[in-house]
Amino acid sequence: TSSAPASVGDRSDITATPTLAGALDVGSPANLPRLLRLYGDSVENLKKDITGATVNDDTIRSTIMDIYYGYNYLLDPHSAVACRALYDNLQPGETGVFLSTAAPGKSRDILTQLLGDIPLATISQPAQSDIRPARINAGYPALKKFLLTYEGLARPLH
């Protein structure tokens, strides 16, 4: 077991502001010591590969609507945070990928408030989306090849 180094400081009293992406509202992440251990307990080393972002409810809402109306793809609030954080931090010429495990159906109330009465089929699987899932082999080499050759990923956020 590793504890966070002194340079991180005591984070036990940090509270999070509740947002539409409740599962991401963490003031003192329990996994921080594990992440730091992977980086030799060095905050500086961790910061070379990992950045954080703050996204408020208005930005979550606008991102969900931008993606839905621009790409006909339905994001849940957690995916909207990841999407916005990625696009806000990309440098000119860069492309990126965000991953999400949340499903829009779990956020039906929020999505209905933003987008109106959405058919259940759209929430569970957007059939008319411009964004298509792709099947690739497991492992980093296959993922890297896919990301470097799939042109459909390099599209700007509206």
C-alpha positions as CSV (number, residue, x, y, z in Angstrom):
1,T,0.0,0.0,0.0
2,S,1.2,3.5,-0.9
3,S,0.2,6.7,0.7
4,A,0.2,10.0,-1.2
5,P,3.5,11.8,-0.8
6,A,3.8,15.0,1.2
7,S,3.8,17.1,-2.0
8,V,0.2,16.2,-2.6
9,G,-0.8,17.4,0.9
10,D,-3.7,16.4,3.0
11,R,-6.7,16.2,0.7
12,S,-9.1,14.6,3.2
13,D,-11.0,17.9,3.8
14,I,-11.6,18.7,0.1
15,T,-15.2,18.5,-0.9
16,A,-16.6,18.4,-4.4
17,T,-19.4,20.6,-5.8
18,P,-22.3,18.5,-6.9
19,T,-22.9,18.4,-10.7
20,L,-25.0,16.6,-13.3
21,A,-22.1,14.1,-13.5
22,G,-22.4,13.0,-9.9
23,A,-20.0,10.0,-10.1
24,L,-17.2,12.4,-11.0
25,D,-17.8,14.7,-8.1
26,V,-14.8,13.6,-6.0
27,G,-12.8,16.0,-3.9
28,S,-10.3,13.6,-2.5
29,P,-9.9,10.7,-5.0
30,A,-9.3,7.3,-3.3
31,N,-7.3,6.1,-6.3
32,L,-4.7,9.0,-6.2
33,P,-2.2,7.0,-4.1
34,R,-2.4,4.1,-6.6
35,L,-1.8,6.4,-9.5
36,L,1.1,8.1,-7.8
37,R,2.6,4.7,-7.0
38,L,2.7,4.0,-10.8
39,Y,4.7,7.2,-11.2
40,G,7.2,6.4,-8.5
41,D,5.3,8.6,-5.9
42,S,6.2,11.6,-8.0
43,V,3.5,14.2,-8.6
44,E,5.8,15.8,-11.2
45,N,6.0,12.5,-13.2
46,L,2.3,12.0,-13.0
47,K,1.6,15.5,-14.3
48,K,3.6,14.7,-17.5
49,D,0.9,12.2,-18.5
50,I,-2.2,13.2,-16.7
51,T,-4.1,16.4,-16.4
52,G,-7.4,17.2,-14.7
53,A,-10.3,19.4,-15.7
54,T,-13.2,21.2,-14.1
55,V,-16.5,21.2,-16.0
56,N,-19.6,22.9,-14.6
57,D,-23.2,22.0,-15.2
58,D,-23.7,24.7,-17.9
59,T,-20.8,23.2,-19.9
60,I,-22.1,19.7,-19.4
61,R,-25.4,20.8,-20.8
62,S,-24.0,22.7,-23.8
63,T,-21.7,19.8,-24.6
64,I,-24.5,17.2,-24.6
65,M,-26.5,19.5,-26.9
66,D,-23.6,20.3,-29.2
67,I,-22.8,16.7,-29.7
68,Y,-26.5,15.6,-30.1
69,Y,-27.4,18.4,-32.6
70,G,-24.1,18.4,-34.4
71,Y,-23.5,14.6,-34.6
72,N,-26.8,13.1,-33.7
73,Y,-25.0,11.3,-30.9
74,L,-26.3,11.2,-27.3
75,L,-23.8,11.7,-24.5
76,D,-24.6,11.1,-20.9
77,P,-23.3,13.8,-18.4
78,H,-20.2,11.8,-17.5
79,S,-19.2,11.4,-21.1
80,A,-19.9,15.1,-21.7
81,V,-17.3,15.9,-19.1
82,A,-14.7,13.7,-20.7
83,C,-15.5,15.0,-24.2
84,R,-15.3,18.7,-23.1
85,A,-12.2,18.2,-21.1
86,L,-10.5,16.5,-24.1
87,Y,-11.5,19.1,-26.6
88,D,-10.6,22.0,-24.3
89,N,-7.1,20.6,-23.8
90,L,-6.2,19.6,-27.3
91,Q,-3.4,21.5,-28.9
92,P,-3.5,22.6,-32.6
93,G,-3.0,19.6,-34.8
94,E,-3.8,17.1,-32.1
95,T,-6.7,14.6,-32.0
96,G,-7.8,12.7,-29.0
97,V,-10.1,10.0,-27.8
98,F,-12.3,9.9,-24.7
99,L,-13.7,6.7,-23.2
100,S,-16.8,6.3,-21.2
101,T,-18.6,3.5,-19.4
102,A,-21.8,5.4,-18.6
103,A,-24.9,4.9,-20.7
104,P,-27.3,7.7,-21.6
105,G,-30.3,5.7,-20.4
106,K,-29.1,6.2,-16.8
107,S,-29.5,10.0,-17.3
108,R,-32.9,10.0,-19.0
109,D,-34.4,12.7,-16.8
110,I,-31.5,15.1,-17.4
111,L,-31.4,14.3,-21.2
112,T,-35.2,14.8,-21.5
113,Q,-34.9,18.2,-19.8
114,L,-32.2,19.3,-22.2
115,L,-33.5,17.7,-25.5
116,G,-37.2,17.1,-25.0
117,D,-38.9,13.8,-25.2
118,I,-36.3,11.5,-26.7
119,P,-37.5,8.0,-27.8
120,L,-36.1,5.2,-25.6
121,A,-34.5,3.6,-28.6
122,T,-32.4,6.8,-29.2
123,I,-31.2,6.8,-25.6
124,S,-30.2,3.1,-25.6
125,Q,-28.7,3.0,-29.1
126,P,-28.7,6.0,-31.4
127,A,-29.4,4.3,-34.7
128,Q,-29.0,7.4,-36.9
129,S,-25.8,8.7,-35.4
130,D,-22.9,9.9,-37.6
131,I,-20.6,8.3,-35.1
132,R,-20.2,4.5,-35.5
133,P,-18.8,1.9,-33.2
134,A,-15.9,-0.1,-34.5
135,R,-14.6,-3.5,-33.5
136,I,-10.9,-3.9,-33.1
137,N,-8.6,-6.6,-31.6
138,A,-7.6,-6.3,-28.0
139,G,-4.3,-4.7,-27.1
140,Y,-2.5,-1.5,-27.5
141,P,-1.0,-2.2,-31.0
142,A,-4.4,-2.7,-32.5
143,L,-5.8,0.4,-30.7
144,K,-2.9,2.5,-31.8
145,K,-3.3,1.4,-35.4
146,F,-7.0,2.1,-35.4
147,L,-6.6,5.6,-33.9
148,L,-3.9,6.5,-36.4
149,T,-5.7,5.3,-39.5
150,Y,-9.4,6.0,-38.8
151,E,-10.2,9.4,-40.3
152,G,-13.7,9.6,-38.8
153,L,-12.2,10.5,-35.4
154,A,-10.6,13.8,-36.4
155,R,-13.8,15.9,-36.2
156,P,-14.0,19.2,-34.3
157,L,-16.5,19.8,-31.5
158,H,-19.1,22.3,-32.5
